[in-house]
Amino acid sequence: MPYATIEDLPDSVRDNLPEHVQDIYKEAYNSAWDQYADPEDRRGEAGREETAHRVAWAAVKESYKKDADGRWRKHG
């Protein structure tokens, strides 16, 4: 199910990502939710929700990484 606001995201996301990165996660998740509605479009046996979460984390990791202190920082 898509997320309407960042407050709707799972605690594991909200507790670990800065607010602006949570928005990236939400948008990527919602887009993937729509894009991978058809099981034939997903890899392996992954469900729609699992696929959307994987895509969202990948989107976050494209621009951000955890530093030595465990904070998410923009690449570059």
N, CA, C and O atoms as a Tripos MOL2 file, in Angstrom:
@<TRIPOS>MOLECULE
protein
  304   303    76     0     0
PROTEIN
NO_CHARGES

@<TRIPOS>ATOM
      1 N           0.8420   -1.1770    0.0000 N.3       1 MET1
      2 CA          0.0000    0.0000    0.0000 C.3       1 MET1
      3 C           0.8900    1.2430    0.0000 C.2       1 MET1
      4 O           1.8520    1.3120    0.7650 O.2       1 MET1
      5 N           0.5870    2.1990   -0.8280 N.am      2 PRO2
      6 CA          1.3790    3.4360   -0.8870 C.3       2 PRO2
      7 C           1.2680    4.2370    0.4140 C.2       2 PRO2
      8 O           0.3120    4.0950    1.1760 O.2       2 PRO2
      9 N           2.2620    5.0680    0.6370 N.am      3 TYR3
     10 CA          2.2960    5.9140    1.8260 C.3       3 TYR3
     11 C           1.8850    7.3340    1.4530 C.2       3 TYR3
     12 O           2.4550    7.9280    0.5380 O.2       3 TYR3
     13 N           0.8940    7.8770    2.1600 N.am      4 ALA4
     14 CA          0.4110    9.2320    1.8870 C.3       4 ALA4
     15 C           1.3680   10.2880    2.4350 C.2       4 ALA4
     16 O           1.5730   11.3270    1.8070 O.2       4 ALA4
     17 N           1.9470   10.0290    3.5880 N.am      5 THR5
     18 CA          2.8500   10.9960    4.2200 C.3       5 THR5
     19 C           4.0350   10.2420    4.8150 C.2       5 THR5
     20 O           3.9980    9.0190    4.9520 O.2       5 THR5
     21 N           5.0870   10.9810    5.1680 N.am      6 ILE6
     22 CA          6.2320   10.3180    5.7880 C.3       6 ILE6
     23 C           5.8950    9.7900    7.1760 C.2       6 ILE6
     24 O           6.5630    8.8850    7.6770 O.2       6 ILE6
     25 N           4.8690   10.3470    7.7950 N.am      7 GLU7
     26 CA          4.4400    9.8420    9.1060 C.3       7 GLU7
     27 C           3.8800    8.4270    8.9990 C.2       7 GLU7
     28 O           3.8110    7.7110    9.9980 O.2       7 GLU7
     29 N           3.4790    8.0200    7.7960 N.am      8 ASP8
     30 CA          2.9310    6.6820    7.5750 C.3       8 ASP8
     31 C           4.0090    5.6360    7.3360 C.2       8 ASP8
     32 O           3.7180    4.4390    7.3380 O.2       8 ASP8
     33 N           5.2520    6.0700    7.1310 N.am      9 LEU9
     34 CA          6.3420    5.1310    6.8560 C.3       9 LEU9
     35 C           6.5930    4.2290    8.0670 C.2       9 LEU9
     36 O           6.2640    4.5950    9.1950 O.2       9 LEU9
     37 N           7.1730    3.0580    7.8320 N.am     10 PRO10
     38 CA          7.5090    2.1690    8.9480 C.3      10 PRO10
     39 C           8.5060    2.8280    9.9020 C.2      10 PRO10
     40 O           9.3030    3.6720    9.4940 O.2      10 PRO10
     41 N           8.4520    2.4370   11.1650 N.am     11 ASP11
     42 CA          9.3700    2.9820   12.1670 C.3      11 ASP11
     43 C          10.8250    2.7890   11.7580 C.2      11 ASP11
     44 O          11.6590    3.6540   12.0260 O.2      11 ASP11
     45 N          11.1390    1.6760   11.1180 N.am     12 SER12
     46 CA         12.5230    1.4090   10.7190 C.3      12 SER12
     47 C          13.0500    2.4540    9.7490 C.2      12 SER12
     48 O          14.2540    2.7100    9.7080 O.2      12 SER12
     49 N          12.1790    3.0480    8.9830 N.am     13 VAL13
     50 CA         12.5650    4.1140    8.0560 C.3      13 VAL13
     51 C          12.6100    5.4400    8.8060 C.2      13 VAL13
     52 O          13.6010    6.1670    8.7380 O.2      13 VAL13
     53 N          11.5440    5.7470    9.5120 N.am     14 ARG14
     54 CA         11.4460    7.0390   10.2200 C.3      14 ARG14
     55 C          12.5330    7.1890   11.2860 C.2      14 ARG14
     56 O          13.0360    8.2890   11.5100 O.2      14 ARG14
     57 N          12.8890    6.0980   11.9350 N.am     15 ASP15
     58 CA         13.8850    6.1630   13.0090 C.3      15 ASP15
     59 C          15.3240    6.2540   12.4880 C.2      15 ASP15
     60 O          16.2300    6.6040   13.2440 O.2      15 ASP15
     61 N          15.5400    5.9450   11.2160 N.am     16 ASN16
     62 CA         16.8890    5.8790   10.6860 C.3      16 ASN16
     63 C          17.2450    6.9370    9.6510 C.2      16 ASN16
     64 O          18.4240    7.2270    9.4480 O.2      16 ASN16
     65 N          16.2500    7.5150    8.9980 N.am     17 LEU17
     66 CA         16.5350    8.4670    7.9260 C.3      17 LEU17
     67 C          16.1290    9.8780    8.3110 C.2      17 LEU17
     68 O          15.1180   10.0750    8.9850 O.2      17 LEU17
     69 N          16.9180   10.8690    7.8810 N.am     18 PRO18
     70 CA         16.5030   12.2640    8.0850 C.3      18 PRO18
     71 C          15.2000   12.5290    7.3150 C.2      18 PRO18
     72 O          14.8710   11.8140    6.3690 O.2      18 PRO18
     73 N          14.4870   13.5370    7.7240 N.am     19 GLU19
     74 CA         13.1630   13.8020    7.1510 C.3      19 GLU19
     75 C          13.1970   13.9600    5.6280 C.2      19 GLU19
     76 O          12.3620   13.3800    4.9360 O.2      19 GLU19
     77 N          14.1320   14.7220    5.1060 N.am     20 HIS20
     78 CA         14.1750   14.9210    3.6510 C.3      20 HIS20
     79 C          14.5000   13.6270    2.9050 C.2      20 HIS20
     80 O          14.0870   13.4600    1.7580 O.2      20 HIS20
     81 N          15.2240   12.7230    3.5310 N.am     21 VAL21
     82 CA         15.5210   11.4330    2.9140 C.3      21 VAL21
     83 C          14.3070   10.5080    3.0180 C.2      21 VAL21
     84 O          14.0960    9.6620    2.1490 O.2      21 VAL21
     85 N          13.5260   10.6620    4.0580 N.am     22 GLN22
     86 CA         12.2790    9.9070    4.1890 C.3      22 GLN22
     87 C          11.3440   10.2250    3.0220 C.2      22 GLN22
     88 O          10.6260    9.3520    2.5360 O.2      22 GLN22
     89 N          11.3610   11.4730    2.5840 N.am     23 ASP23
     90 CA         10.5180   11.8620    1.4520 C.3      23 ASP23
     91 C          10.9730   11.1590    0.1730 C.2      23 ASP23
     92 O          10.1460   10.7210   -0.6270 O.2      23 ASP23
     93 N          12.2920   11.0510   -0.0180 N.am     24 ILE24
     94 CA         12.8260   10.3100   -1.1640 C.3      24 ILE24
     95 C          12.3530    8.8560   -1.0970 C.2      24 ILE24
     96 O          11.9080    8.2860   -2.0930 O.2      24 ILE24
     97 N          12.4600    8.2750    0.0860 N.am     25 TYR25
     98 CA         12.0370    6.8860    0.2880 C.3      25 TYR25
     99 C          10.5570    6.7260   -0.0610 C.2      25 TYR25
    100 O          10.1790    5.8100   -0.7910 O.2      25 TYR25
    101 N           9.7340    7.6160    0.4620 N.am     26 LYS26
    102 CA          8.2780    7.5330    0.2330 C.3      26 LYS26
    103 C           7.9460    7.6200   -1.2510 C.2      26 LYS26
    104 O           7.1480    6.8330   -1.7620 O.2      26 LYS26
    105 N           8.5570    8.5750   -1.9380 N.am     27 GLU27
    106 CA          8.2670    8.7540   -3.3620 C.3      27 GLU27
    107 C           8.7240    7.5430   -4.1730 C.2      27 GLU27
    108 O           8.0110    7.0970   -5.0720 O.2      27 GLU27
    109 N           9.9060    7.0090   -3.8630 N.am     28 ALA28
    110 CA         10.4100    5.8360   -4.5760 C.3      28 ALA28
    111 C           9.5340    4.6180   -4.2890 C.2      28 ALA28
    112 O           9.2240    3.8440   -5.1940 O.2      28 ALA28
    113 N           9.1410    4.4520   -3.0350 N.am     29 TYR29
    114 CA          8.2760    3.3260   -2.6620 C.3      29 TYR29
    115 C           6.9580    3.3940   -3.4370 C.2      29 TYR29
    116 O           6.5270    2.4100   -4.0380 O.2      29 TYR29
    117 N           6.3330    4.5570   -3.4130 N.am     30 ASN30
    118 CA          5.0320    4.7120   -4.0800 C.3      30 ASN30
    119 C           5.1380    4.4780   -5.5810 C.2      30 ASN30
    120 O           4.2520    3.8740   -6.1860 O.2      30 ASN30
    121 N           6.2160    4.9550   -6.1750 N.am     31 SER31
    122 CA          6.4200    4.7400   -7.6070 C.3      31 SER31
    123 C           6.6020    3.2530   -7.9080 C.2      31 SER31
    124 O           6.0100    2.7290   -8.8510 O.2      31 SER31
    125 N           7.4230    2.5770   -7.1040 N.am     32 ALA32
    126 CA          7.6480    1.1470   -7.2970 C.3      32 ALA32
    127 C           6.3760    0.3400   -7.0450 C.2      32 ALA32
    128 O           6.1320   -0.6650   -7.7140 O.2      32 ALA32
    129 N           5.5800    0.7730   -6.0970 N.am     33 TRP33
    130 CA          4.3070    0.0900   -5.8090 C.3      33 TRP33
    131 C           3.4590    0.0380   -7.0750 C.2      33 TRP33
    132 O           2.8570   -0.9870   -7.3960 O.2      33 TRP33
    133 N           3.4240    1.1620   -7.7860 N.am     34 ASP34
    134 CA          2.6540    1.2220   -9.0330 C.3      34 ASP34
    135 C           3.3400    0.4380  -10.1520 C.2      34 ASP34
    136 O           2.6910   -0.3020  -10.8910 O.2      34 ASP34
    137 N           4.6430    0.6060  -10.2660 N.am     35 GLN35
    138 CA          5.3880    0.0020  -11.3580 C.3      35 GLN35
    139 C           5.4110   -1.5140  -11.3010 C.2      35 GLN35
    140 O           5.3910   -2.1710  -12.3420 O.2      35 GLN35
    141 N           5.4530   -2.0780  -10.1090 N.am     36 TYR36
    142 CA          5.5800   -3.5270   -9.9590 C.3      36 TYR36
    143 C           4.2920   -4.1960   -9.4880 C.2      36 TYR36
    144 O           4.3270   -5.1810   -8.7500 O.2      36 TYR36
    145 N           3.1750   -3.6610   -9.9130 N.am     37 ALA37
    146 CA          1.8820   -4.2420   -9.5510 C.3      37 ALA37
    147 C           1.7330   -5.6510  -10.1350 C.2      37 ALA37
    148 O           1.1400   -6.5260   -9.5020 O.2      37 ALA37
    149 N           2.2600   -5.8670  -11.3180 N.am     38 ASP38
    150 CA          2.1710   -7.1560  -11.9940 C.3      38 ASP38
    151 C           3.3070   -8.0580  -11.5140 C.2      38 ASP38
    152 O           4.4760   -7.6930  -11.6420 O.2      38 ASP38
    153 N           2.9810   -9.2260  -10.9640 N.am     39 PRO39
    154 CA          4.0260  -10.1320  -10.4670 C.3      39 PRO39
    155 C           5.0830  -10.4920  -11.5170 C.2      39 PRO39
    156 O           6.2250  -10.7890  -11.1660 O.2      39 PRO39
    157 N           4.7180  -10.4680  -12.7780 N.am     40 GLU40
    158 CA          5.6690  -10.8000  -13.8480 C.3      40 GLU40
    159 C           6.7680   -9.7520  -13.9770 C.2      40 GLU40
    160 O           7.8170  -10.0220  -14.5620 O.2      40 GLU40
    161 N           6.5360   -8.5610  -13.4340 N.am     41 ASP41
    162 CA          7.5220   -7.4910  -13.5010 C.3      41 ASP41
    163 C           8.5270   -7.5390  -12.3550 C.2      41 ASP41
    164 O           9.5040   -6.7910  -12.3570 O.2      41 ASP41
    165 N           8.2960   -8.4110  -11.3790 N.am     42 ARG42
    166 CA          9.1710   -8.5180  -10.2020 C.3      42 ARG42
    167 C          10.1730   -9.6430  -10.3830 C.2      42 ARG42
    168 O           9.9550  -10.5740  -11.1590 O.2      42 ARG42
    169 N          11.2820   -9.5390   -9.6480 N.am     43 ARG43
    170 CA         12.3040  -10.5910   -9.6760 C.3      43 ARG43
    171 C          11.9590  -11.6820   -8.6780 C.2      43 ARG43
    172 O          11.5300  -11.4040   -7.5580 O.2      43 ARG43
    173 N          12.1470  -12.9030   -9.0880 N.am     44 GLY44
    174 CA         11.9540  -14.0300   -8.1890 C.3      44 GLY44
    175 C          10.5620  -14.0840   -7.5970 C.2      44 GLY44
    176 O           9.5690  -13.7980   -8.2650 O.2      44 GLY44
    177 N          10.5120  -14.4570   -6.3330 N.am     45 GLU45
    178 CA          9.2430  -14.6430   -5.6320 C.3      45 GLU45
    179 C           8.8700  -13.4370   -4.7710 C.2      45 GLU45
    180 O           7.9350  -13.5170   -3.9750 O.2      45 GLU45
    181 N           9.5800  -12.3330   -4.9180 N.am     46 ALA46
    182 CA          9.3310  -11.1590   -4.0770 C.3      46 ALA46
    183 C           7.9180  -10.6240   -4.2850 C.2      46 ALA46
    184 O           7.4240  -10.5330   -5.4090 O.2      46 ALA46
    185 N           7.2920  -10.2780   -3.1790 N.am     47 GLY47
    186 CA          5.9610   -9.6950   -3.2420 C.3      47 GLY47
    187 C           6.0340   -8.2190   -3.6230 C.2      47 GLY47
    188 O           7.1110   -7.6260   -3.6810 O.2      47 GLY47
    189 N           4.8940   -7.6590   -3.8730 N.am     48 ARG48
    190 CA          4.8220   -6.2570   -4.2860 C.3      48 ARG48
    191 C           5.3910   -5.3120   -3.2350 C.2      48 ARG48
    192 O           6.1560   -4.4050   -3.5640 O.2      48 ARG48
    193 N           5.0240   -5.5180   -1.9710 N.am     49 GLU49
    194 CA          5.5050   -4.6510   -0.8980 C.3      49 GLU49
    195 C           7.0190   -4.7920   -0.7120 C.2      49 GLU49
    196 O           7.7250   -3.7910   -0.5870 O.2      49 GLU49
    197 N           7.5120   -6.0170   -0.6950 N.am     50 GLU50
    198 CA          8.9450   -6.2510   -0.5420 C.3      50 GLU50
    199 C           9.7320   -5.5860   -1.6750 C.2      50 GLU50
    200 O          10.7710   -4.9690   -1.4390 O.2      50 GLU50
    201 N           9.2380   -5.7150   -2.8810 N.am     51 THR51
    202 CA          9.8940   -5.0970   -4.0320 C.3      51 THR51
    203 C           9.9100   -3.5780   -3.8940 C.2      51 THR51
    204 O          10.9310   -2.9420   -4.1580 O.2      51 THR51
    205 N           8.8030   -3.0000   -3.4900 N.am     52 ALA52
    206 CA          8.7350   -1.5470   -3.3350 C.3      52 ALA52
    207 C           9.7080   -1.0550   -2.2610 C.2      52 ALA52
    208 O          10.3450   -0.0160   -2.4350 O.2      52 ALA52
    209 N           9.8250   -1.7890   -1.1590 N.am     53 HIS53
    210 CA         10.7850   -1.4080   -0.1100 C.3      53 HIS53
    211 C          12.2270   -1.5140   -0.6270 C.2      53 HIS53
    212 O          13.0530   -0.6500   -0.3350 O.2      53 HIS53
    213 N          12.5250   -2.5540   -1.3820 N.am     54 ARG54
    214 CA         13.8740   -2.7050   -1.9380 C.3      54 ARG54
    215 C          14.2140   -1.5420   -2.8710 C.2      54 ARG54
    216 O          15.3170   -0.9970   -2.8180 O.2      54 ARG54
    217 N          13.2710   -1.1730   -3.7120 N.am     55 VAL55
    218 CA         13.4800   -0.0610   -4.6430 C.3      55 VAL55
    219 C          13.6780    1.2410   -3.8640 C.2      55 VAL55
    220 O          14.5450    2.0450   -4.2070 O.2      55 VAL55
    221 N          12.8860    1.4450   -2.8300 N.am     56 ALA56
    222 CA         12.9850    2.6750   -2.0350 C.3      56 ALA56
    223 C          14.3460    2.7830   -1.3490 C.2      56 ALA56
    224 O          14.9540    3.8540   -1.3490 O.2      56 ALA56
    225 N          14.8330    1.6760   -0.7600 N.am     57 TRP57
    226 CA         16.1570    1.7110   -0.1270 C.3      57 TRP57
    227 C          17.2430    1.9490   -1.1630 C.2      57 TRP57
    228 O          18.2060    2.6680   -0.8950 O.2      57 TRP57
    229 N          17.1020    1.3610   -2.3340 N.am     58 ALA58
    230 CA         18.0870    1.5790   -3.3930 C.3      58 ALA58
    231 C          18.1050    3.0470   -3.8200 C.2      58 ALA58
    232 O          19.1680    3.6030   -4.0960 O.2      58 ALA58
    233 N          16.9390    3.6660   -3.8720 N.am     59 ALA59
    234 CA         16.8650    5.0860   -4.2330 C.3      59 ALA59
    235 C          17.5710    5.9500   -3.1990 C.2      59 ALA59
    236 O          18.2730    6.8980   -3.5500 O.2      59 ALA59
    237 N          17.3860    5.6270   -1.9380 N.am     60 VAL60
    238 CA         18.0690    6.3590   -0.8680 C.3      60 VAL60
    239 C          19.5780    6.1960   -1.0140 C.2      60 VAL60
    240 O          20.3230    7.1710   -0.9220 O.2      60 VAL60
    241 N          20.0240    4.9680   -1.2400 N.am     61 LYS61
    242 CA         21.4540    4.6800   -1.2880 C.3      61 LYS61
    243 C          22.1340    5.2220   -2.5430 C.2      61 LYS61
    244 O          23.3620    5.2860   -2.5980 O.2      61 LYS61
    245 N          21.3530    5.6120   -3.5490 N.am     62 GLU62
    246 CA         21.9380    6.2400   -4.7370 C.3      62 GLU62
    247 C          22.5290    7.5970   -4.3980 C.2      62 GLU62
    248 O          23.5450    7.9860   -4.9740 O.2      62 GLU62
    249 N          21.9210    8.3160   -3.4850 N.am     63 SER63
    250 CA         22.3600    9.6780   -3.1650 C.3      63 SER63
    251 C          22.9270    9.8330   -1.7590 C.2      63 SER63
    252 O          23.6170   10.8130   -1.4800 O.2      63 SER63
    253 N          22.6490    8.8910   -0.8810 N.am     64 TYR64
    254 CA         23.0660    9.0120    0.5190 C.3      64 TYR64
    255 C          23.7900    7.7680    0.9780 C.2      64 TYR64
    256 O          23.5640    6.6760    0.4570 O.2      64 TYR64
    257 N          24.6710    7.9360    1.9640 N.am     65 LYS65
    258 CA         25.3330    6.8000    2.5930 C.3      65 LYS65
    259 C          25.4940    7.1030    4.0700 C.2      65 LYS65
    260 O          25.5010    8.2610    4.4880 O.2      65 LYS65
    261 N          25.6220    6.0450    4.8490 N.am     66 LYS66
    262 CA         25.8420    6.2090    6.2840 C.3      66 LYS66
    263 C          27.3090    6.5240    6.5240 C.2      66 LYS66
    264 O          28.1930    5.8870    5.9510 O.2      66 LYS66
    265 N          27.5630    7.5190    7.3810 N.am     67 ASP67
    266 CA         28.9430    7.8320    7.7310 C.3      67 ASP67
    267 C          29.3770    6.9790    8.9290 C.2      67 ASP67
    268 O          28.6150    6.1410    9.4100 O.2      67 ASP67
    269 N          30.5850    7.1970    9.3950 N.am     68 ALA68
    270 CA         31.1230    6.4000   10.5070 C.3      68 ALA68
    271 C          30.3180    6.5650   11.7910 C.2      68 ALA68
    272 O          30.3170    5.6800   12.6470 O.2      68 ALA68
    273 N          29.6290    7.7050   11.9230 N.am     69 ASP69
    274 CA         28.8000    7.9570   13.1050 C.3      69 ASP69
    275 C          27.3830    7.4230   12.9620 C.2      69 ASP69
    276 O          26.5700    7.5790   13.8730 O.2      69 ASP69
    277 N          27.0730    6.7880   11.8220 N.am     70 GLY70
    278 CA         25.7520    6.2300   11.6040 C.3      70 GLY70
    279 C          24.7330    7.2250   11.0780 C.2      70 GLY70
    280 O          23.5380    6.9310   11.0490 O.2      70 GLY70
    281 N          25.1910    8.4030   10.6620 N.am     71 ARG71
    282 CA         24.2780    9.4070   10.0910 C.3      71 ARG71
    283 C          24.2750    9.2850    8.5720 C.2      71 ARG71
    284 O          25.2940    8.9740    7.9540 O.2      71 ARG71
    285 N          23.1180    9.5350    7.9890 N.am     72 TRP72
    286 CA         23.0030    9.4980    6.5350 C.3      72 TRP72
    287 C          23.4920   10.8250    5.9710 C.2      72 TRP72
    288 O          23.0320   11.8910    6.3800 O.2      72 TRP72
    289 N          24.4350   10.7510    5.0240 N.am     73 ARG73
    290 CA         25.0330   11.9270    4.3980 C.3      73 ARG73
    291 C          24.9190   11.8030    2.8810 C.2      73 ARG73
    292 O          24.9760   10.7080    2.3230 O.2      73 ARG73
    293 N          24.7590   12.9410    2.2380 N.am     74 LYS74
    294 CA         24.6940   12.9710    0.7840 C.3      74 LYS74
    295 C          26.0630   12.6250    0.2110 C.2      74 LYS74
    296 O          27.0900   13.0900    0.7070 O.2      74 LYS74
    297 N          26.0680   11.8000   -0.8450 N.am     75 HIS75
    298 CA         27.3150   11.4560   -1.5320 C.3      75 HIS75
    299 C          27.9600   12.7170   -2.0730 C.2      75 HIS75
    300 O          27.2800   13.6820   -2.4220 O.2      75 HIS75
    301 N          29.2790   12.6940   -2.1370 N.am     76 GLY76
    302 CA         30.0070   13.7730   -2.7990 C.3      76 GLY76
    303 C          30.3750   14.8080   -1.9080 C.2      76 GLY76
    304 O          30.9950   15.7870   -2.3220 O.2      76 GLY76
@<TRIPOS>BOND
     1     1     2 1
     2     2     3 1
     3     3     4 2
     4     3     5 am
     5     5     6 1
     6     6     7 1
     7     7     8 2
     8     7     9 am
     9     9    10 1
    10    10    11 1
    11    11    12 2
    12    11    13 am
    13    13    14 1
    14    14    15 1
    15    15    16 2
    16    15    17 am
    17    17    18 1
    18    18    19 1
    19    19    20 2
    20    19    21 am
    21    21    22 1
    22    22    23 1
    23    23    24 2
    24    23    25 am
    25    25    26 1
    26    26    27 1
    27    27    28 2
    28    27    29 am
    29    29    30 1
    30    30    31 1
    31    31    32 2
    32    31    33 am
    33    33    34 1
    34    34    35 1
    35    35    36 2
    36    35    37 am
    37    37    38 1
    38    38    39 1
    39    39    40 2
    40    39    41 am
    41    41    42 1
    42    42    43 1
    43    43    44 2
    44    43    45 am
    45    45    46 1
    46    46    47 1
    47    47    48 2
    48    47    49 am
    49    49    50 1
    50    50    51 1
    51    51    52 2
    52    51    53 am
    53    53    54 1
    54    54    55 1
    55    55    56 2
    56    55    57 am
    57    57    58 1
    58    58    59 1
    59    59    60 2
    60    59    61 am
    61    61    62 1
    62    62    63 1
    63    63    64 2
    64    63    65 am
    65    65    66 1
    66    66    67 1
    67    67    68 2
    68    67    69 am
    69    69    70 1
    70    70    71 1
    71    71    72 2
    72    71    73 am
    73    73    74 1
    74    74    75 1
    75    75    76 2
    76    75    77 am
    77    77    78 1
    78    78    79 1
    79    79    80 2
    80    79    81 am
    81    81    82 1
    82    82    83 1
    83    83    84 2
    84    83    85 am
    85    85    86 1
    86    86    87 1
    87    87    88 2
    88    87    89 am
    89    89    90 1
    90    90    91 1
    91    91    92 2
    92    91    93 am
    93    93    94 1
    94    94    95 1
    95    95    96 2
    96    95    97 am
    97    97    98 1
    98    98    99 1
    99    99   100 2
   100    99   101 am
   101   101   102 1
   102   102   103 1
   103   103   104 2
   104   103   105 am
   105   105   106 1
   106   106   107 1
   107   107   108 2
   108   107   109 am
   109   109   110 1
   110   110   111 1
   111   111   112 2
   112   111   113 am
   113   113   114 1
   114   114   115 1
   115   115   116 2
   116   115   117 am
   117   117   118 1
   118   118   119 1
   119   119   120 2
   120   119   121 am
   121   121   122 1
   122   122   123 1
   123   123   124 2
   124   123   125 am
   125   125   126 1
   126   126   127 1
   127   127   128 2
   128   127   129 am
   129   129   130 1
   130   130   131 1
   131   131   132 2
   132   131   133 am
   133   133   134 1
   134   134   135 1
   135   135   136 2
   136   135   137 am
   137   137   138 1
   138   138   139 1
   139   139   140 2
   140   139   141 am
   141   141   142 1
   142   142   143 1
   143   143   144 2
   144   143   145 am
   145   145   146 1
   146   146   147 1
   147   147   148 2
   148   147   149 am
   149   149   150 1
   150   150   151 1
   151   151   152 2
   152   151   153 am
   153   153   154 1
   154   154   155 1
   155   155   156 2
   156   155   157 am
   157   157   158 1
   158   158   159 1
   159   159   160 2
   160   159   161 am
   161   161   162 1
   162   162   163 1
   163   163   164 2
   164   163   165 am
   165   165   166 1
   166   166   167 1
   167   167   168 2
   168   167   169 am
   169   169   170 1
   170   170   171 1
   171   171   172 2
   172   171   173 am
   173   173   174 1
   174   174   175 1
   175   175   176 2
   176   175   177 am
   177   177   178 1
   178   178   179 1
   179   179   180 2
   180   179   181 am
   181   181   182 1
   182   182   183 1
   183   183   184 2
   184   183   185 am
   185   185   186 1
   186   186   187 1
   187   187   188 2
   188   187   189 am
   189   189   190 1
   190   190   191 1
   191   191   192 2
   192   191   193 am
   193   193   194 1
   194   194   195 1
   195   195   196 2
   196   195   197 am
   197   197   198 1
   198   198   199 1
   199   199   200 2
   200   199   201 am
   201   201   202 1
   202   202   203 1
   203   203   204 2
   204   203   205 am
   205   205   206 1
   206   206   207 1
   207   207   208 2
   208   207   209 am
   209   209   210 1
   210   210   211 1
   211   211   212 2
   212   211   213 am
   213   213   214 1
   214   214   215 1
   215   215   216 2
   216   215   217 am
   217   217   218 1
   218   218   219 1
   219   219   220 2
   220   219   221 am
   221   221   222 1
   222   222   223 1
   223   223   224 2
   224   223   225 am
   225   225   226 1
   226   226   227 1
   227   227   228 2
   228   227   229 am
   229   229   230 1
   230   230   231 1
   231   231   232 2
   232   231   233 am
   233   233   234 1
   234   234   235 1
   235   235   236 2
   236   235   237 am
   237   237   238 1
   238   238   239 1
   239   239   240 2
   240   239   241 am
   241   241   242 1
   242   242   243 1
   243   243   244 2
   244   243   245 am
   245   245   246 1
   246   246   247 1
   247   247   248 2
   248   247   249 am
   249   249   250 1
   250   250   251 1
   251   251   252 2
   252   251   253 am
   253   253   254 1
   254   254   255 1
   255   255   256 2
   256   255   257 am
   257   257   258 1
   258   258   259 1
   259   259   260 2
   260   259   261 am
   261   261   262 1
   262   262   263 1
   263   263   264 2
   264   263   265 am
   265   265   266 1
   266   266   267 1
   267   267   268 2
   268   267   269 am
   269   269   270 1
   270   270   271 1
   271   271   272 2
   272   271   273 am
   273   273   274 1
   274   274   275 1
   275   275   276 2
   276   275   277 am
   277   277   278 1
   278   278   279 1
   279   279   280 2
   280   279   281 am
   281   281   282 1
   282   282   283 1
   283   283   284 2
   284   283   285 am
   285   285   286 1
   286   286   287 1
   287   287   288 2
   288   287   289 am
   289   289   290 1
   290   290   291 1
   291   291   292 2
   292   291   293 am
   293   293   294 1
   294   294   295 1
   295   295   296 2
   296   295   297 am
   297   297   298 1
   298   298   299 1
   299   299   300 2
   300   299   301 am
   301   301   302 1
   302   302   303 1
   303   303   304 2
@<TRIPOS>SUBSTRUCTURE
     1 MET1         2 RESIDUE 1 A MET
     2 PRO2         6 RESIDUE 1 A PRO
     3 TYR3        10 RESIDUE 1 A TYR
     4 ALA4        14 RESIDUE 1 A ALA
     5 THR5        18 RESIDUE 1 A THR
     6 ILE6        22 RESIDUE 1 A ILE
     7 GLU7        26 RESIDUE 1 A GLU
     8 ASP8        30 RESIDUE 1 A ASP
     9 LEU9        34 RESIDUE 1 A LEU
    10 PRO10       38 RESIDUE 1 A PRO
    11 ASP11       42 RESIDUE 1 A ASP
    12 SER12       46 RESIDUE 1 A SER
    13 VAL13       50 RESIDUE 1 A VAL
    14 ARG14       54 RESIDUE 1 A ARG
    15 ASP15       58 RESIDUE 1 A ASP
    16 ASN16       62 RESIDUE 1 A ASN
    17 LEU17       66 RESIDUE 1 A LEU
    18 PRO18       70 RESIDUE 1 A PRO
    19 GLU19       74 RESIDUE 1 A GLU
    20 HIS20       78 RESIDUE 1 A HIS
    21 VAL21       82 RESIDUE 1 A VAL
    22 GLN22       86 RESIDUE 1 A GLN
    23 ASP23       90 RESIDUE 1 A ASP
    24 ILE24       94 RESIDUE 1 A ILE
    25 TYR25       98 RESIDUE 1 A TYR
    26 LYS26      102 RESIDUE 1 A LYS
    27 GLU27      106 RESIDUE 1 A GLU
    28 ALA28      110 RESIDUE 1 A ALA
    29 TYR29      114 RESIDUE 1 A TYR
    30 ASN30      118 RESIDUE 1 A ASN
    31 SER31      122 RESIDUE 1 A SER
    32 ALA32      126 RESIDUE 1 A ALA
    33 TRP33      130 RESIDUE 1 A TRP
    34 ASP34      134 RESIDUE 1 A ASP
    35 GLN35      138 RESIDUE 1 A GLN
    36 TYR36      142 RESIDUE 1 A TYR
    37 ALA37      146 RESIDUE 1 A ALA
    38 ASP38      150 RESIDUE 1 A ASP
    39 PRO39      154 RESIDUE 1 A PRO
    40 GLU40      158 RESIDUE 1 A GLU
    41 ASP41      162 RESIDUE 1 A ASP
    42 ARG42      166 RESIDUE 1 A ARG
    43 ARG43      170 RESIDUE 1 A ARG
    44 GLY44      174 RESIDUE 1 A GLY
    45 GLU45      178 RESIDUE 1 A GLU
    46 ALA46      182 RESIDUE 1 A ALA
    47 GLY47      186 RESIDUE 1 A GLY
    48 ARG48      190 RESIDUE 1 A ARG
    49 GLU49      194 RESIDUE 1 A GLU
    50 GLU50      198 RESIDUE 1 A GLU
    51 THR51      202 RESIDUE 1 A THR
    52 ALA52      206 RESIDUE 1 A ALA
    53 HIS53      210 RESIDUE 1 A HIS
    54 ARG54      214 RESIDUE 1 A ARG
    55 VAL55      218 RESIDUE 1 A VAL
    56 ALA56      222 RESIDUE 1 A ALA
    57 TRP57      226 RESIDUE 1 A TRP
    58 ALA58      230 RESIDUE 1 A ALA
    59 ALA59      234 RESIDUE 1 A ALA
    60 VAL60      238 RESIDUE 1 A VAL
    61 LYS61      242 RESIDUE 1 A LYS
    62 GLU62      246 RESIDUE 1 A GLU
    63 SER63      250 RESIDUE 1 A SER
    64 TYR64      254 RESIDUE 1 A TYR
    65 LYS65      258 RESIDUE 1 A LYS
    66 LYS66      262 RESIDUE 1 A LYS
    67 ASP67      266 RESIDUE 1 A ASP
    68 ALA68      270 RESIDUE 1 A ALA
    69 ASP69      274 RESIDUE 1 A ASP
    70 GLY70      278 RESIDUE 1 A GLY
    71 ARG71      282 RESIDUE 1 A ARG
    72 TRP72      286 RESIDUE 1 A TRP
    73 ARG73      290 RESIDUE 1 A ARG
    74 LYS74      294 RESIDUE 1 A LYS
    75 HIS75      298 RESIDUE 1 A HIS
    76 GLY76      302 RESIDUE 1 A GLY
